[in-house]
Amino acid sequence: MERICTHCHAVLAEDTKADWCPACGGALMERAGLPASAAKAAAAEVDHRGIVLPRRHALGGIITPQ
């Protein structure tokens, strides 16, 4: 299960201790994680607030899911 903000849709890291979204103050909800995200959980970048950052392409730019 992963925690996501209902307002800004920021995904929080599993070890982040928060009741509210650290980015916007919105409420958090839990949802089932994507199967591909479990395999790449170790490669995820997390910022100082505990929010999982989007993956980046080797040549630059952000990779967004379809």
C-alpha positions as CSV (number, residue, x, y, z in Angstrom):
1,M,0.0,0.0,0.0
2,E,1.2,3.5,-0.8
3,R,0.0,6.8,0.6
4,I,-1.0,9.5,-1.8
5,C,-2.4,13.0,-1.3
6,T,-6.0,13.5,-2.3
7,H,-5.4,17.1,-3.4
8,C,-2.0,17.3,-5.2
9,H,-1.5,13.5,-5.8
10,A,2.0,13.5,-4.2
11,V,3.2,9.9,-3.4
12,L,4.8,9.6,0.0
13,A,7.7,7.3,0.8
14,E,6.9,4.3,3.0
15,D,9.1,5.5,5.9
16,T,7.6,9.0,6.0
17,K,5.7,9.8,9.2
18,A,2.9,12.3,8.3
19,D,-0.8,12.6,8.9
20,W,-1.2,15.3,6.2
21,C,0.6,16.0,2.9
22,P,3.9,17.8,3.5
23,A,3.6,19.6,0.1
24,C,0.1,21.1,0.3
25,G,-1.5,20.1,3.6
26,G,-4.1,17.8,1.9
27,A,-5.5,14.6,3.4
28,L,-3.7,11.3,2.7
29,M,-5.3,8.1,1.5
30,E,-3.9,4.6,0.9
31,R,-4.1,2.8,-2.4
32,A,-2.7,-0.4,-3.7
33,G,0.8,0.1,-5.2
34,L,1.5,-0.6,-8.9
35,P,3.2,-3.9,-9.5
36,A,6.1,-2.2,-11.4
37,S,6.7,0.2,-8.6
38,A,7.5,-2.6,-6.1
39,A,10.4,-3.8,-8.2
40,K,11.9,-0.3,-8.5
41,A,11.2,0.9,-5.0
42,A,15.0,0.9,-4.2
43,A,15.7,3.2,-7.1
44,A,13.1,5.9,-6.1
45,E,14.4,9.3,-5.2
46,V,12.9,10.9,-2.1
47,D,13.1,14.6,-1.3
48,H,13.6,16.2,2.1
49,R,9.8,16.2,2.8
50,G,9.5,12.4,2.2
51,I,7.8,12.8,-1.2
52,V,8.8,10.3,-3.9
53,L,10.1,12.3,-6.9
54,P,9.1,11.3,-10.5
55,R,11.5,9.1,-12.4
56,R,13.8,10.9,-14.9
57,H,14.9,9.7,-18.3
58,A,18.7,9.2,-18.9
59,L,18.7,12.0,-21.5
60,G,16.7,14.4,-19.3
61,G,13.0,15.1,-18.6
62,I,10.5,13.4,-16.4
63,I,8.9,10.0,-17.3
64,T,5.2,10.2,-16.7
65,P,2.9,7.1,-16.6
66,Q,0.3,6.8,-19.4
